[in-house]
Amino acid sequence: MQFTIREIKELTDGKFLFFSSDDTIKYVVTDSRNFLRKQNAVFIAIKGQNNDGHKYIRELAEKGIRNFIIDNQRFIEDLPENIIHGLNVILCHNSVDALQQIAFAHRKKFKIPVAAVTGSNGKTIVKEWIAQLSANVKKVRVSPKSYNSQIGVPFSLLTLNESDEMAVFEAGISTVGEMQKLAGIIDPESGILTNIGNAHQEGFSTIEQKLREKLLLFRNSSKLIYCKDHEFIDTYIHKLKKEGFFNKNIELVTWSLKPDGDSKLKITHQEITTAGRKVSFEWQGKTYSFLIPFSDQASFENCLHALLFLLEYHFSPDYLTSRMADLQPVEMRLEIKEGIHSCLLINDTYNSDINSLAIALDNLVYQGKNRKKTAIISDILQSGTNPEQMYSHISQMLRLRNIDKVIGIGKNMKRFENLFDKNASFYLSTDEFLKNINPDSFRDEAILIKGARVFSFEKITALLQRKIHATVLEINLNHLIHNLNVFRSKLKPDTKVMAMVKAFSYGSGNINVSNILEYNQVDYFGVAYADEGIELVNAGIRKPIMVMNPDIESLSSILSYGLEPEIYSFRLLNTLTDIYRKSPFSNKVKIHLKFDTGMHRLGFSLTDVPEIALILEKNPYLDVASVFTHLSSAEISDYDSFTLNQLTVFEKICKELKSKGINGFLRHALNSAAIIRFNDHQYEMVRLGIGLYGIDITGNIQESLKNVITFKTVISQIKEIEAGESVGYSRSYIAKKNMRIATIGVGYADGFPRKLGNGTGQVLVNGHKVPVIGNVCMDMTMIDISDIPANEGDEVIIFGDELPLSEISKGLETIPYEVLTNISQRVKRVYYKE
């Protein structure tokens, strides 16, 4: 987005309390902890249930934030003159309304098809599957995760950019009056209603009122997609249409399991197999078939909503059916884990309402086909219905599905226990259940753990989950964004950032890291190989992706997936033109020209410019997106003259390209170290890699960065050994005295190198550094804990906040890059954001 602060004042119908200059605004922030950059950003102070953004105005102003939108003047009145000086402060009637007004103004800039999804369940999955299915055909912008609230929807709209060809946003409500606002700012030309149920029913007097409120989203739409077999929905929609509720020209587009009906998409056959669900359907007089890798009813309905939507937007039926088998589960709420004593845990501890309970129970029945089935269920909160009727209905749901054992937790479950069969037991609280249950009583069962968050059912999951390989790599996404902002603070407002996520994002995992970076407005992604870029595209990443090491065999895939190759040789450039001419592609191909200015690895030279210009002139479909070089020694002050010479040569190359009529490209040369040390040479873009993860190889700003990655394991066993006894393979360590040693669950197969054995490496146990003894094994390592307190199961830090990665890499006589990228993918990555 881009508005001036004066334009924002007009958009929000506000007034200036203080005005300093007409700043250009590109970013909107409501969370004071996640401020993107001081320049070009406005902080909107919003009062929520648990906090008030106005309280952080002074703190942010002292940090250099200049632009604010507020709806409570009291918090600004006591600011001292020295802080107020230079600020732009807009007072508006309501801060949430202001956010929505800015988002709507941004949305109006884009003349692309915009659709919306709402319903009681399935909104996020339908939206994400639309993105997965369309990834190779169009750039479809979708809401990040489940951003569907009064605040989430505006932020979703603000992610729209010029490369988007279509957008799908989800909208959720919890009470009357909310949808009218969301409908106004999304302004969808078409929409999908997934279903209607009792989730958040407490905000509505009747189910009809809730359905009517949700349908307000599509009041001015030209097309509404839904399942005709939901008779209540179908009847109510036709009633409203007859009453003139909708745009008079709205088209009701439906799918149905009844092949003799009037639905546009008719399901003619379906069957559940071991691979998922096979489906045949009729569309425009032809029959098509596909397989989805899911068998549950909810996934079946969700995929049909996505399919019908894309068919309506003229996606090829043959293409869509070929993509169905590749649909990936959307990580949201339900997890399937291995449990103790050969049990299977179905963990759904996010929420609990009647509809999601039905879906979870169906999943339990399917996943537990050959096992006893146990359901652990909490009270249903926020139902808005008669409690006795509701719990009677739950009892019937369990009985119909032949659930073998039921455990109810909560005051209402206990209150209505007489409604359930004799196979049920009840507890007032989760703690009471944990005190009275014997974990060994659960054997060879499929166990559904389904409860609202307030019941802390994660304690039950922890009790019943099989204890697996406890070595994990924790990635702190808050710290990642903090480090991004540290580097951004050193850039000019218009300098773009390419985030380097090659090599599995330096070992931290491509998709989760890329998602949070895209949400935080990085401009480009850089990957090493085409496969990495394709993975990001399939995961829904919409920012452009540069492939830095394209090989000849991958060029067709690069074109197919809309990736942008680095071109560093005439062989690569000529092969690309040959492939393009023989292909059905018609769009321009963005390329990135790499020049060698002294590193002597890959790249053209200055003398190659005339021939490059001739090739580009003959092939006008080639669009030079950027020109760049690689600095070999930006972190080493002894080679500063060499680095400056590289930059001088690079500037000559760019000047020569422009003299040959090649214009409009971005220039970039600076990596993480060079951003710190050669800040005057930002050009139009920089490449940020290892610095994102809190590692400053120059040492100049290390104190400003935060550690992102923590590699940890646990003590598996503790032993007492006597002097003269050996430890590990090859008897490489002989105890010189009686010792207490521990075996920890990490080895060289996990990325803990053998070179760290025999005293070279250290780990952290309970705040104490202890040495590695003996040879590092494939899956285990031994350490000396003779002088510290420690117990089996205690946490062991391999590197993290208190034992920096730099110490590990120094002991290995290598660089942090190598250590991070060698961490095995068998090590589970755990992402968290506070």
Summary of the structure (lengths in Angstrom):
residues: 834
radius of gyration: 29.6
end to end distance: 26.6
largest distance: 92.1
contacts: 2807
relative contact order: 0.06
helix: 37%
strand: 24%
